[in-house]
């Protein structure tokens, strides 16, 4: 990441706005072109995959391209003991920017398709199996993002994260929101991609539970590498020093 906090927060806001514009706009376009729900979802998921990949590649060098409070909180939690980790000030700025951007993106998409700029969604998504889908989708996302970081393969994030979200559209019952800011933004549009305001809270709770599950999997599967020991010759009666344990 590079730049001042203000610049990074702006990148998060613009990226989140563009992401929701892609999700909502492609959903509107799909419903206007076909009445086949399967084709609508296919068009929506493909547009999201391509758009998300581009946005991560574009804004990643500036802010890390989180576009997601869950990712920001997970990055802060795992990096809180490192000198270059996110601070609480960063977290507040990022999440505020992501949420504002997501709302703006929904309004922009509605404006482009001559829909009411703000109309609460009537798409009820209140069901236990949908919450389980959000938990699974979010856990997988956190595992992927942090796992790439732990294994030194963050350069694969644009393709890997976009591919995961595209797949999760289809293998989860909730179509993989996996993002509290996007969830809030999608409540502002009464279109294909919308979510009723009453459904937002439980979805975010499921996403939070998924984030905890994802962090737990990261701690078990991708333990931090041990530091390289300093070469030394112990005294004849001095036992070798035990390696420090790793932790999340």
PASEBA-1860 file (N, C-alpha, C; in nm, 3 decimals):
! residues 248
1> XXXXXXXX> 0.084/-0.119/0.000/0.000/0.000/0.000/0.087/0.124/0.000 ~ 0.036/0.231/-0.059/0.112/0.355/-0.065/0.017/0.473/-0.051 ~ 0.073/0.587/-0.013/-0.007/0.707/-0.005/-0.056/0.735/0.135 ~ -0.107/0.858/0.152/-0.161/0.901/0.280/-0.290/0.826/0.309 ~ -0.335/0.835/0.434/-0.460/0.771/0.472/-0.576/0.827/0.391 ~ -0.576/0.957/0.366/-0.683/1.016/0.286/-0.689/0.958/0.146 ~ -0.571/0.939/0.086/-0.567/0.883/-0.050/-0.612/0.738/-0.049 ~ -0.569/0.665/0.053/-0.609/0.524/0.061/-0.759/0.510/0.085
9> XXXXXXXX> -0.814/0.595/0.171/-0.958/0.592/0.197/-1.037/0.628/0.072 ~ -0.986/0.723/-0.006/-1.053/0.759/-0.131/-1.052/0.641/-0.227 ~ -0.940/0.570/-0.235/-0.933/0.452/-0.321/-1.035/0.347/-0.277 ~ -1.050/0.330/-0.146/-1.148/0.234/-0.095/-1.291/0.278/-0.128 ~ -1.318/0.408/-0.119/-1.451/0.459/-0.149/-1.484/0.442/-0.297 ~ -1.391/0.482/-0.383/-1.414/0.472/-0.528/-1.424/0.326/-0.570 ~ -1.337/0.242/-0.517/-1.342/0.100/-0.552/-1.470/0.034/-0.507 ~ -1.515/0.065/-0.385/-1.640/0.008/-0.334/-1.760/0.056/-0.415
17> XXXXXXXX> -1.758/0.185/-0.451/-1.866/0.240/-0.533/-1.870/0.172/-0.669 ~ -1.753/0.155/-0.730/-1.749/0.090/-0.861/-1.794/-0.055/-0.852 ~ -1.756/-0.124/-0.746/-1.796/-0.264/-0.729/-1.948/-0.277/-0.720 ~ -2.011/-0.194/-0.638/-2.156/-0.202/-0.624/-2.226/-0.156/-0.752 ~ -2.168/-0.059/-0.820/-2.224/-0.018/-0.949/-2.225/-0.135/-1.047 ~ -2.116/-0.211/-1.049/-2.110/-0.328/-1.135/-2.215/-0.432/-1.096 ~ -2.225/-0.461/-0.967/-2.319/-0.562/-0.919/-2.463/-0.522/-0.948 ~ -2.499/-0.401/-0.910/-2.638/-0.357/-0.927/-2.668/-0.329/-1.074
25> XXXXXXXX> -2.577/-0.260/-1.143/-2.601/-0.227/-1.283/-2.615/-0.349/-1.371 ~ -2.528/-0.447/-1.353/-2.538/-0.569/-1.434/-2.664/-0.647/-1.401 ~ -2.708/-0.639/-1.275/-2.834/-0.705/-1.238/-2.953/-0.641/-1.307 ~ -2.954/-0.508/-1.312/-3.062/-0.437/-1.381/-3.060/-0.470/-1.530 ~ -2.942/-0.462/-1.590/-2.929/-0.491/-1.733/-2.976/-0.633/-1.765 ~ -2.939/-0.728/-1.682/-2.977/-0.867/-1.706/-3.128/-0.887/-1.703 ~ -3.193/-0.824/-1.606/-3.339/-0.841/-1.596/-3.412/-0.772/-1.710 ~ -3.350/-0.672/-1.772/-3.413/-0.605/-1.885/-3.391/-0.679/-2.016
33> XXXXXXXX> -3.292/-0.769/-2.017/-3.261/-0.842/-2.140/-3.322/-0.981/-2.145 ~ -3.349/-1.040/-2.029/-3.404/-1.175/-2.027/-3.489/-1.196/-1.902 ~ -3.584/-1.289/-1.913/-3.666/-1.326/-1.798/-3.620/-1.457/-1.735 ~ -3.515/-1.516/-1.792/-3.460/-1.640/-1.738/-3.372/-1.607/-1.618 ~ -3.413/-1.652/-1.500/-3.341/-1.616/-1.377/-3.198/-1.672/-1.379 ~ -3.182/-1.790/-1.437/-3.049/-1.848/-1.445/-2.955/-1.764/-1.530 ~ -3.005/-1.715/-1.642/-2.924/-1.630/-1.729/-2.897/-1.497/-1.660 ~ -2.995/-1.446/-1.587/-2.975/-1.321/-1.513/-2.861/-1.335/-1.412
41> XXXXXXXX> -2.862/-1.446/-1.338/-2.757/-1.467/-1.239/-2.622/-1.487/-1.306 ~ -2.620/-1.556/-1.419/-2.496/-1.577/-1.491/-2.436/-1.444/-1.536 ~ -2.520/-1.359/-1.594/-2.473/-1.228/-1.639/-2.422/-1.145/-1.521 ~ -2.497/-1.147/-1.411/-2.459/-1.071/-1.292/-2.327/-1.121/-1.234 ~ -2.309/-1.250/-1.227/-2.186/-1.305/-1.169/-2.065/-1.282/-1.259 ~ -2.082/-1.296/-1.390/-1.970/-1.272/-1.480/-1.924/-1.127/-1.476 ~ -2.019/-1.035/-1.476/-1.982/-0.893/-1.468/-1.909/-0.864/-1.338 ~ -1.954/-0.926/-1.229/-1.889/-0.905/-1.100/-1.747/-0.959/-1.100
49> XXXXXXXX> -1.727/-1.077/-1.157/-1.593/-1.136/-1.163/-1.498/-1.044/-1.238 ~ -1.537/-1.000/-1.357/-1.449/-0.915/-1.436/-1.426/-0.780/-1.368 ~ -1.533/-0.721/-1.317/-1.520/-0.590/-1.253/-1.435/-0.596/-1.128 ~ -1.456/-0.697/-1.044/-1.380/-0.707/-0.920/-1.232/-0.730/-0.948 ~ -1.202/-0.815/-1.044/-1.062/-0.840/-1.078/-0.991/-0.714/-1.121 ~ -1.056/-0.636/-1.206/-0.998/-0.510/-1.253/-0.977/-0.412/-1.137 ~ -1.075/-0.401/-1.049/-1.068/-0.306/-0.939/-0.957/-0.342/-0.840 ~ -0.940/-0.472/-0.812/-0.833/-0.513/-0.721/-0.697/-0.483/-0.782
57> XXXXXXXX> -0.683/-0.512/-0.913/-0.556/-0.483/-0.980/-0.525/-0.334/-0.981 ~ -0.629/-0.253/-0.998/-0.611/-0.108/-1.008/-0.579/-0.044/-0.873 ~ -0.657/-0.075/-0.771/-0.645/-0.006/-0.643/-0.561/-0.080/-0.540 ~ -0.524/-0.205/-0.569/-0.444/-0.281/-0.474/-0.316/-0.212/-0.431 ~ -0.239/-0.155/-0.524/-0.114/-0.089/-0.484/-0.135/0.036/-0.399 ~ -0.255/0.092/-0.401/-0.282/0.214/-0.325/-0.330/0.182/-0.184 ~ -0.438/0.104/-0.174/-0.502/0.081/-0.044/-0.505/-0.065/0.000 ~ -0.463/-0.153/-0.089/-0.480/-0.295/-0.061/-0.607/-0.350/-0.123
65> XXXXXXXX> -0.693/-0.261/-0.175/-0.817/-0.300/-0.243/-0.902/-0.394/-0.158 ~ -0.931/-0.352/-0.035/-1.017/-0.433/0.051/-1.162/-0.430/0.002 ~ -1.217/-0.309/-0.010/-1.356/-0.287/-0.050/-1.454/-0.364/0.039 ~ -1.412/-0.398/0.159/-1.490/-0.489/0.241/-1.449/-0.474/0.387 ~ -1.540/-0.434/0.476/-1.505/-0.419/0.618/-1.452/-0.546/0.681 ~ -1.502/-0.662/0.638/-1.455/-0.788/0.693/-1.307/-0.809/0.662 ~ -1.267/-0.779/0.539/-1.128/-0.794/0.501/-1.041/-0.693/0.577 ~ -1.090/-0.570/0.591/-1.016/-0.468/0.665/-0.995/-0.509/0.810
73> XXXXXXXX> -1.100/-0.557/0.876/-1.089/-0.597/1.016/-0.997/-0.719/1.030 ~ -1.006/-0.812/0.937/-0.919/-0.930/0.943/-0.772/-0.889/0.924 ~ -0.747/-0.796/0.831/-0.611/-0.749/0.808/-0.558/-0.676/0.930 ~ -0.643/-0.595/0.994/-0.601/-0.524/1.115/-0.571/-0.624/1.227 ~ -0.657/-0.722/1.245/-0.640/-0.816/1.356/-0.512/-0.896/1.341 ~ -0.484/-0.944/1.222/-0.365/-1.028/1.202/-0.237/-0.946/1.196 ~ -0.248/-0.816/1.166/-0.128/-0.734/1.155/-0.112/-0.634/1.266 ~ -0.192/-0.648/1.372/-0.193/-0.545/1.477/-0.062/-0.538/1.555
81> XXXXXXXX> 0.019/-0.643/1.553/0.146/-0.643/1.626/0.264/-0.610/1.537 ~ 0.237/-0.579/1.410/0.346/-0.548/1.317/0.353/-0.398/1.294 ~ 0.473/-0.344/1.272/0.486/-0.198/1.257/0.417/-0.143/1.134 ~ 0.399/-0.223/1.029/0.335/-0.173/0.909/0.190/-0.217/0.896 ~ 0.132/-0.268/1.005/-0.008/-0.310/1.003/-0.103/-0.192/1.010 ~ -0.230/-0.219/0.980/-0.332/-0.114/0.988/-0.351/-0.069/1.132 ~ -0.376/0.059/1.150/-0.410/0.113/1.282/-0.562/0.121/1.294 ~ -0.609/0.148/1.415/-0.753/0.164/1.434/-0.806/0.284/1.355
89> XXXXXXXX> -0.725/0.387/1.341/-0.764/0.503/1.261/-0.782/0.461/1.115 ~ -0.692/0.378/1.066/-0.705/0.327/0.930/-0.836/0.249/0.915 ~ -0.865/0.164/1.013/-0.984/0.080/1.007/-1.110/0.164/0.999 ~ -1.120/0.266/1.085/-1.238/0.353/1.084/-1.253/0.424/0.950 ~ -1.141/0.476/0.898/-1.144/0.546/0.771/-1.183/0.453/0.656 ~ -1.125/0.334/0.655/-1.154/0.237/0.549/-1.302/0.197/0.549 ~ -1.352/0.158/0.667/-1.489/0.108/0.673/-1.589/0.218/0.640 ~ -1.563/0.338/0.686/-1.651/0.450/0.653/-1.652/0.475/0.503
97> XXXXXXXX> -1.534/0.474/0.442/-1.523/0.496/0.298/-1.589/0.384/0.220 ~ -1.571/0.261/0.262/-1.631/0.147/0.193/-1.784/0.154/0.197 ~ -1.839/0.188/0.312/-1.984/0.192/0.326/-2.044/0.307/0.245 ~ -1.984/0.425/0.255/-2.032/0.540/0.178/-2.020/0.512/0.028 ~ -1.909/0.453/-0.012/-1.890/0.421/-0.154/-1.992/0.321/-0.203 ~ -2.023/0.220/-0.123/-2.120/0.118/-0.162/-2.259/0.178/-0.183 ~ -2.299/0.266/-0.093/-2.429/0.333/-0.108/-2.429/0.418/-0.234 ~ -2.322/0.494/-0.254/-2.312/0.577/-0.374/-2.315/0.495/-0.501
105> XXXXXXXX> -2.252/0.377/-0.500/-2.252/0.292/-0.617/-2.390/0.242/-0.653 ~ -2.472/0.209/-0.553/-2.610/0.165/-0.579/-2.692/0.277/-0.639 ~ -2.675/0.398/-0.585/-2.748/0.513/-0.637/-2.706/0.543/-0.781 ~ -2.577/0.533/-0.809/-2.527/0.559/-0.944/-2.583/0.458/-1.044 ~ -2.584/0.331/-1.006/-2.638/0.229/-1.096/-2.785/0.256/-1.127 ~ -2.862/0.289/-1.025/-3.004/0.321/-1.047/-3.019/0.441/-1.139 ~ -2.935/0.541/-1.120/-2.943/0.661/-1.204/-2.915/0.629/-1.350 ~ -2.816/0.542/-1.376/-2.781/0.509/-1.514/-2.893/0.435/-1.587
113> XXXXXXXX> -2.977/0.365/-1.512/-3.085/0.290/-1.574/-3.222/0.355/-1.549 ~ -3.220/0.483/-1.513/-3.342/0.561/-1.495/-3.436/0.499/-1.391 ~ -3.378/0.443/-1.286/-3.455/0.390/-1.175/-3.461/0.496/-1.065 ~ -3.555/0.485/-0.973/-3.555/0.577/-0.859/-3.419/0.574/-0.788 ~ -3.364/0.690/-0.758/-3.229/0.695/-0.704/-3.216/0.622/-0.571 ~ -3.315/0.634/-0.486/-3.313/0.562/-0.359/-3.451/0.502/-0.337 ~ -3.457/0.373/-0.341/-3.580/0.301/-0.308/-3.540/0.175/-0.234 ~ -3.587/0.164/-0.109/-3.550/0.047/-0.029/-3.590/-0.081/-0.099
121> XXXXXXXX> -3.502/-0.177/-0.096/-3.529/-0.304/-0.162/-3.640/-0.380/-0.092 ~ -3.719/-0.448/-0.171/-3.824/-0.534/-0.117/-3.787/-0.681/-0.125 ~ -3.658/-0.709/-0.159/-3.613/-0.846/-0.178/-3.575/-0.907/-0.043 ~ -3.670/-0.977/0.017/-3.647/-1.036/0.149/-3.551/-1.154/0.138 ~ -3.449/-1.153/0.223/-3.350/-1.261/0.224/-3.332/-1.312/0.367 ~ -3.443/-1.329/0.438/-3.439/-1.371/0.577/-3.468/-1.520/0.587 ~ -3.364/-1.600/0.598/-3.380/-1.745/0.613/-3.249/-1.804/0.663 ~ -3.259/-1.906/0.744/-3.140/-1.965/0.804/-3.042/-2.019/0.702
129> XXXXXXXX> -3.092/-2.081/0.595/-2.999/-2.138/0.498/-2.923/-2.028/0.422 ~ -2.984/-1.910/0.409/-2.914/-1.797/0.346/-2.805/-1.744/0.438 ~ -2.833/-1.739/0.567/-2.731/-1.694/0.662/-2.613/-1.791/0.665 ~ -2.643/-1.921/0.655/-2.535/-2.019/0.649/-2.453/-1.997/0.522 ~ -2.519/-1.967/0.412/-2.447/-1.938/0.289/-2.354/-1.820/0.303 ~ -2.399/-1.715/0.372/-2.313/-1.599/0.395/-2.196/-1.633/0.486 ~ -2.220/-1.713/0.585/-2.110/-1.754/0.674/-2.003/-1.829/0.594 ~ -2.046/-1.924/0.512/-1.952/-2.002/0.433/-1.877/-1.913/0.333
137> XXXXXXXX> -1.951/-1.827/0.264/-1.889/-1.740/0.163/-1.785/-1.648/0.226 ~ -1.816/-1.591/0.342/-1.724/-1.498/0.407/-1.603/-1.570/0.465 ~ -1.626/-1.686/0.524/-1.514/-1.764/0.577/-1.416/-1.799/0.466 ~ -1.468/-1.840/0.352/-1.382/-1.874/0.240/-1.304/-1.755/0.188 ~ -1.370/-1.639/0.185/-1.303/-1.519/0.137/-1.188/-1.479/0.228 ~ -1.212/-1.479/0.358/-1.107/-1.443/0.454/-0.992/-1.543/0.446 ~ -1.026/-1.671/0.437/-0.922/-1.774/0.424/-0.838/-1.752/0.300 ~ -0.902/-1.718/0.190/-0.830/-1.696/0.065/-0.739/-1.574/0.072
145> XXXXXXXX> -0.794/-1.461/0.115/-0.717/-1.336/0.116/-0.597/-1.347/0.210 ~ -0.620/-1.393/0.332/-0.509/-1.403/0.427/-0.415/-1.517/0.392 ~ -0.470/-1.623/0.335/-0.385/-1.734/0.294/-0.289/-1.694/0.185 ~ -0.334/-1.613/0.090/-0.245/-1.563/-0.014/-0.133/-1.478/0.047 ~ -0.170/-1.398/0.147/-0.069/-1.316/0.214/0.031/-1.401/0.289 ~ -0.015/-1.503/0.359/0.075/-1.587/0.439/0.172/-1.666/0.351 ~ 0.131/-1.696/0.228/0.216/-1.777/0.141/0.289/-1.694/0.037 ~ 0.284/-1.560/0.051/0.358/-1.473/-0.039/0.306/-1.471/-0.181
153> XXXXXXXX> 0.175/-1.487/-0.197/0.119/-1.490/-0.333/0.010/-1.385/-0.351 ~ 0.028/-1.269/-0.290/-0.072/-1.165/-0.302/-0.087/-1.114/-0.445 ~ 0.014/-1.138/-0.528/0.003/-1.095/-0.668/-0.107/-1.170/-0.743 ~ -0.153/-1.281/-0.685/-0.261/-1.358/-0.747/-0.399/-1.309/-0.705 ~ -0.405/-1.212/-0.614/-0.533/-1.170/-0.558/-0.636/-1.126/-0.661 ~ -0.602/-1.044/-0.761/-0.706/-1.002/-0.857/-0.779/-1.120/-0.921 ~ -0.705/-1.217/-0.969/-0.767/-1.333/-1.033/-0.830/-1.427/-0.931 ~ -0.760/-1.451/-0.820/-0.808/-1.550/-0.723/-0.933/-1.504/-0.651
161> XXXXXXXX> -0.933/-1.380/-0.603/-1.049/-1.330/-0.529/-1.170/-1.316/-0.621 ~ -1.149/-1.263/-0.740/-1.260/-1.249/-0.835/-1.316/-1.385/-0.872 ~ -1.229/-1.483/-0.893/-1.275/-1.618/-0.928/-1.353/-1.680/-0.814 ~ -1.306/-1.660/-0.692/-1.376/-1.716/-0.576/-1.516/-1.657/-0.563 ~ -1.527/-1.525/-0.574/-1.658/-1.461/-0.563/-1.751/-1.508/-0.675 ~ -1.696/-1.522/-0.796/-1.778/-1.571/-0.906/-1.830/-1.711/-0.880 ~ -1.744/-1.798/-0.826/-1.787/-1.934/-0.794/-1.889/-1.933/-0.681 ~ -1.863/-1.847/-0.579/-1.952/-1.844/-0.463/-2.091/-1.791/-0.496
169> XXXXXXXX> -2.103/-1.713/-0.604/-2.236/-1.675/-0.652/-2.322/-1.799/-0.672 ~ -2.258/-1.906/-0.717/-2.332/-2.026/-0.757/-2.334/-2.135/-0.652 ~ -2.230/-2.147/-0.569/-2.232/-2.259/-0.475/-2.287/-2.221/-0.338 ~ -2.319/-2.093/-0.314/-2.383/-2.055/-0.188/-2.529/-2.018/-0.212 ~ -2.611/-2.044/-0.113/-2.754/-2.015/-0.125/-2.784/-1.867/-0.127 ~ -2.691/-1.786/-0.073/-2.714/-1.642/-0.061/-2.661/-1.563/-0.179 ~ -2.598/-1.630/-0.274/-2.525/-1.569/-0.387/-2.408/-1.484/-0.340 ~ -2.357/-1.513/-0.223/-2.229/-1.460/-0.176/-2.217/-1.309/-0.177
177> XXXXXXXX> -2.288/-1.243/-0.084/-2.261/-1.102/-0.060/-2.122/-1.090/0.003 ~ -2.102/-1.160/0.118/-1.972/-1.172/0.186/-1.906/-1.037/0.212 ~ -1.987/-0.933/0.233/-1.931/-0.798/0.245/-2.035/-0.707/0.312 ~ -2.013/-0.664/0.436/-2.111/-0.579/0.504/-2.139/-0.448/0.432 ~ -2.037/-0.383/0.376/-2.059/-0.255/0.307/-2.145/-0.274/0.183 ~ -2.115/-0.377/0.105/-2.194/-0.406/-0.014/-2.337/-0.443/0.025 ~ -2.352/-0.514/0.135/-2.486/-0.551/0.184/-2.568/-0.426/0.214 ~ -2.507/-0.332/0.284/-2.577/-0.206/0.314/-2.610/-0.131/0.185
185> XXXXXXXX> -2.514/-0.121/0.094/-2.538/-0.050/-0.031/-2.652/-0.110/-0.111 ~ -2.659/-0.242/-0.116/-2.762/-0.309/-0.196/-2.901/-0.296/-0.137 ~ -2.912/-0.251/-0.012/-3.043/-0.225/0.046/-3.107/-0.100/-0.013 ~ -3.027/-0.015/-0.079/-3.075/0.111/-0.133/-3.132/0.099/-0.274 ~ -3.138/-0.021/-0.328/-3.190/-0.038/-0.464/-3.292/-0.151/-0.469 ~ -3.409/-0.119/-0.520/-3.515/-0.220/-0.531/-3.507/-0.287/-0.667 ~ -3.394/-0.354/-0.691/-3.371/-0.421/-0.819/-3.322/-0.563/-0.794 ~ -3.278/-0.630/-0.898/-3.238/-0.770/-0.892/-3.138/-0.798/-0.780
193> XXXXXXXX> -3.043/-0.710/-0.759/-2.936/-0.734/-0.662/-2.968/-0.681/-0.523 ~ -3.087/-0.629/-0.502/-3.120/-0.565/-0.375/-3.140/-0.663/-0.261 ~ -3.143/-0.609/-0.141/-3.172/-0.684/-0.020/-3.256/-0.596/0.071 ~ -3.364/-0.650/0.124/-3.453/-0.573/0.210/-3.379/-0.525/0.334 ~ -3.404/-0.402/0.379/-3.335/-0.351/0.498/-3.346/-0.443/0.619 ~ -3.460/-0.510/0.636/-3.476/-0.599/0.750/-3.386/-0.720/0.743 ~ -3.338/-0.752/0.623/-3.249/-0.867/0.606/-3.102/-0.832/0.623 ~ -3.070/-0.703/0.629/-2.931/-0.660/0.632/-2.861/-0.703/0.761
201> XXXXXXXX> -2.924/-0.678/0.876/-2.862/-0.709/1.005/-2.822/-0.855/1.018 ~ -2.914/-0.950/0.994/-2.876/-1.091/1.003/-2.767/-1.131/0.904 ~ -2.769/-1.071/0.784/-2.665/-1.101/0.687/-2.528/-1.057/0.740 ~ -2.522/-0.937/0.796/-2.394/-0.888/0.849/-2.349/-0.972/0.968 ~ -2.443/-1.015/1.052/-2.407/-1.102/1.164/-2.347/-1.234/1.113 ~ -2.407/-1.289/1.008/-2.355/-1.413/0.950/-2.216/-1.390/0.889 ~ -2.197/-1.274/0.827/-2.066/-1.241/0.771/-1.961/-1.228/0.880 ~ -1.999/-1.168/0.992/-1.905/-1.155/1.104/-1.866/-1.292/1.158
209> XXXXXXXX> -1.965/-1.382/1.169/-1.935/-1.518/1.214/-1.844/-1.588/1.114 ~ -1.869/-1.565/0.987/-1.783/-1.623/0.884/-1.641/-1.572/0.891 ~ -1.626/-1.443/0.924/-1.492/-1.386/0.937/-1.415/-1.453/1.050 ~ -1.483/-1.477/1.162/-1.418/-1.546/1.275/-1.378/-1.686/1.234 ~ -1.467/-1.756/1.163/-1.436/-1.891/1.117/-1.316/-1.889/1.021 ~ -1.314/-1.791/0.931/-1.204/-1.779/0.837/-1.071/-1.753/0.906 ~ -1.072/-1.663/1.004/-0.951/-1.634/1.080/-0.901/-1.757/1.155 ~ -0.994/-1.834/1.207/-0.955/-1.956/1.278/-0.890/-2.056/1.183
217> XXXXXXXX> -0.944/-2.068/1.063/-0.886/-2.158/0.964/-0.746/-2.111/0.922 ~ -0.730/-1.980/0.907/-0.599/-1.926/0.872/-0.497/-1.960/0.979 ~ -0.536/-1.945/1.106/-0.443/-1.973/1.215/-0.399/-2.118/1.216 ~ -0.490/-2.208/1.178/-0.458/-2.351/1.181/-0.381/-2.394/1.056 ~ -0.427/-2.347/0.941/-0.370/-2.394/0.814/-0.244/-2.320/0.775 ~ -0.244/-2.187/0.797/-0.131/-2.104/0.753/-0.062/-2.039/0.872 ~ 0.005/-2.118/0.952/0.078/-2.061/1.066/0.188/-1.970/1.015 ~ 0.219/-1.867/1.092/0.326/-1.775/1.052/0.459/-1.852/1.045
225> XXXXXXXX> 0.541/-1.825/0.944/0.672/-1.891/0.937/0.760/-1.850/1.052 ~ 0.840/-1.943/1.099/0.931/-1.912/1.209/1.044/-1.824/1.159 ~ 1.091/-1.728/1.242/1.203/-1.645/1.200/1.329/-1.727/1.184 ~ 1.415/-1.685/1.091/1.541/-1.755/1.069/1.632/-1.733/1.190 ~ 1.677/-1.839/1.253/1.761/-1.822/1.372/1.897/-1.764/1.337 ~ 1.952/-1.688/1.429/2.086/-1.632/1.411/2.188/-1.741/1.437 ~ 2.282/-1.757/1.343/2.382/-1.862/1.358/2.470/-1.834/1.479 ~ 2.488/-1.933/1.561/2.573/-1.918/1.679/2.626/-2.055/1.719
233> XXXXXXXX> 2.731/-2.054/1.796/2.789/-2.178/1.846/2.767/-2.182/1.997 ~ 2.675/-2.266/2.046/2.650/-2.269/2.189/2.767/-2.327/2.266 ~ 2.779/-2.285/2.391/2.882/-2.342/2.478/2.856/-2.490/2.498 ~ 2.958/-2.563/2.539/2.945/-2.708/2.549/2.836/-2.748/2.646 ~ 2.815/-2.671/2.753/2.713/-2.707/2.850/2.586/-2.626/2.833 ~ 2.571/-2.556/2.716/2.453/-2.472/2.694/2.361/-2.540/2.594 ~ 2.238/-2.577/2.632/2.146/-2.641/2.539/2.104/-2.542/2.432 ~ 2.068/-2.594/2.314/2.019/-2.508/2.207/1.890/-2.439/2.247
241> XXXXXXXX> 1.870/-2.314/2.202/1.750/-2.239/2.235/1.631/-2.292/2.159 ~ 1.518/-2.305/2.224/1.397/-2.355/2.158/1.344/-2.249/2.064 ~ 1.290/-2.290/1.948/1.233/-2.197/1.850/1.107/-2.135/1.908 ~ 1.084/-2.007/1.883/0.962/-1.942/1.934/0.839/-1.999/1.866 ~ 0.731/-2.007/1.940/0.607/-2.059/1.883/0.544/-1.953/1.794 ~ 0.469/-1.999/1.695/0.400/-1.906/1.605/0.258/-1.888/1.652 ~ 0.202/-1.775/1.620/0.064/-1.745/1.657/0.002/-1.660/1.549 ~ -0.131/-1.653/1.553/-0.205/-1.573/1.454/-0.175/-1.426/1.474
END
